[in-house]
Amino acid sequence: MQVTRNGAPVAVLGEPIRRGALLPKFTVTDAHGAYFTTAMMIGRPALISVVPDINTRVCSISTKKFNKEVDQFPGINFYTISTNPVTEQLNWCAAEGVTKMQMLSDSEGSFGRAMGLLVPESNVLVRSIFIIDANGKIRYEELVDEQTHEPDYDAALSFLETHFHD
């Protein structure tokens, strides 16, 4: 996969996990500083929005956009994962009024390595969206090749509407 930032190639560690695969094993940290594992995502469908840095414009826009949509999908968990430390994520959420997205910190890179999304040079993740079913199977994926671009919100939300809405 070729990923760019402002048109310049970015080296990604490994190959991204694709649709049809099971979510690999990883451990991240939740807003309370507790470990959150792959097994904790299983049991309900989920939208996973992966952002490079919550404190940047596009990451902020995408997280706020999905936060607004959560109520339309009561049976779906919504997560945002970045490499920002928990304290940065909490400060950002407080400043931006984001209360519905569950923020997860991959500051150790476990998720990024397992998913093939870690950019080691800058210790950020490749902007992407994954939708998993209740068994942890990846049913939808979007890997944003130019990291300064926003993901296709409508496509992801339409997929949720079509495949998982009550």
Buried (B, 14 or more C-beta within 10 A) or exposed (E): EEBBBEEEEBEBBEEBBEEEBEBBEBBBBBBEEEEBEBEBBBEEBBBBBBBBBBBBEBBBBBBEBBBEBBEEBEEBBBBBBBBBEBEBBBBBBEEEEBEEBBBBBBBEBBBBBBBBBBBEEBBBBBBBBBBBBEEBBBBBBBBBBBBBEBBEBEEBBEBBEEEBEE
